[in-house]
Amino acid sequence: MFANTFFSTFVAHCTYEEGKLSEVLIYSVDLGVGKNRTWSRMSVARTPSPELALDILTKIQQFSEPFGTQISIENGVGVIRVPPEATVPVGAGIREKLGQN
């Protein structure tokens, strides 16, 4: 499983609601190193095969488990749903920390 760990990656898209993180979508990316691509096309990001996408997302799930992060895989995309009570608004408390009101 996950033969080319160093040659695959992902892109995360974060969604915020009222300044709070609510969802993270994880998209697998195939960098194509070690495949039958011309030299000029290696390391060029592409949409992976469904099998490689699943391998990438499954590995991310495994890496995330010790931190208590639950990632579901839905239609080839990793999904992290963040409950509202698990986060604070972006910039919350920053003025107090800087001594401003």
Stockholm file with secondary structure:
# STOCKHOLM 1.0

chainA/1-101         MFANTFFSTFVAHCTYEEGKLSEVLIYSVDLGVGKNRTWSRMSVARTPSPELALDILTKIQQFSEPFGTQISIENGVGVIRVPPEATVPVGAGIREKLGQN
#=GR chainA/1-101 SS CCTTGGGEEEEEEEEEETTEEEEEEEEEEECCTTSSCCGGGTTCCBCCCHHHHHHHHHHHHHHHGGGTCCCEEETTEEEEECCGGGCCCTTTTHHHHTTCC
#=GC SS_cons         CCTTGGGEEEEEEEEEETTEEEEEEEEEEECCTTSSCCGGGTTCCBCCCHHHHHHHHHHHHHHHGGGTCCCEEETTEEEEECCGGGCCCTTTTHHHHTTCC
//
